[in-house]
Amino acid sequence: MPTNDISEVKFLTVAEVAAVMRVSKMTVYRLVHNGELPAVRVGRSFRVSEEDVNEYLRTSFFDAG
């Protein structure tokens, strides 16, 4: 359930997102730069909300059968 309270949002680093998705950090950077995965820039690094990662994974499933 999405919340509008930003203090409740859990942000993940690119490395953490890569670990959750079992992909390389380069793949996560590509998703962020292509606009497929929303991210917040903090200094020179990116943070991605855990909910955005979950939403991306939910909408990325496809039936291969």
Secondary structure, DSSP 8 states (H G I E B T S, - for coil): ---S-GGG--EEEHHHHHHHHTS-HHHHHHHHHTTSS--EEETTEEEEEHHHHHHHHHHH-----
